[in-house]
Amino acid sequence: MAGKSKNNLRYQPRKSASRSTQAFTVLIGLLVVIMILVGLGILSLPNANRNSSKPNDLTNIVRKSQEESNGGDEEGNGERWVEVISWEPRAVVYHNFLTNDECEHLISLAKPNMVKSTVVDEKTGGSKDSRVRTSSGTFLKRGHDEVVQRIEQRISDFTFIPVENGEGLQVLHYQVGQKYEPHYDYFLDEFNTKNGGQRIATVLMYLSDVDDGGETVFPAAKGNISAVPWWNQLSECGKEGLSVLPKKRDALLFWNMRPDASLDPSSLHGGCPVVKGNKWSSTKWFHVHEFKV
């Protein structure tokens, strides 16, 4: 009996070592599975950054530096950086997207050809005059010149949408009292979607500063709209929703469709009346498919 007891004691460490090896193997296997799930985007790791923005929480506006710059170039064009201002609708401001020279170039191209702005006639798909839009404007053909080509390529890089999916640039001018009441950029008729499909995104570039008014307002945006840092600078119209101040060189990108390709009603937007000064802007609409010009 004593001999058997010694033999049992002799083999017990081997069983313990075997169990440790099995546990280690299982642990390694779990780590591999977790890494695969993270790599596929199925599983995400907790974000240690407590300052990360939450959906519809406008007190946590995200600033993402696009260039390692401390104040822009010698011509006063400013530092380029991106600001997420809303998740419903999905909207981003690219500060100092254009240069001063590019702003002036677009205005100079447009001035000789300005006409009263129109709106889409949902019954015919054509254009019609309307009191809801009182600005003047003109279109620049896609690829109009080298400067326009450079701007359009930059817009494409910013949005990750091909240049070919965009309409020509529209340049708009708003004088005191002129406005564009809230509307959708996506189409509700069957005519305008025949070329390129639905409008998926809009890029609105501000070519001038405005002394007062002229904000781009999103009346249906979700979130605590009064929490934006520029709230006290807004006109009465600007406080009727989430608003973006018209600042020269900035570009506003917002999506008219959700990631699942459904139309986004929260993209309802308008141009507030100019209270003081003048407002120049330029719009680029993108379609789901190539837009033939």
Secondary structure, 3 states (H helix, E strand, C coil): CHHHHHHHHHHHHHHHHHHHHHHHHHHHHHHHHHHHHHHCCCCCCCCCCCCCCCCCCCCCCEEEECCCCCCCCCCCCCCCEEEEEEECCEEEEEECCCCHHHHHHHHHHHHHHCEECCEECCCCCCEECCCCECCEEEEECCCCCHHHHHHHHHHHHHHCCCHHHECCEEEEEECECCCEEEECCCCCCCCCCCCCCCEEEEEEEECCCCCEECCEEECCCCCCHHHCCCHHHCCCHHHHCEEECCCCCCEEEEECECCCCCECHHHCEEECCEEECCEEEEEEEEECCCCCC
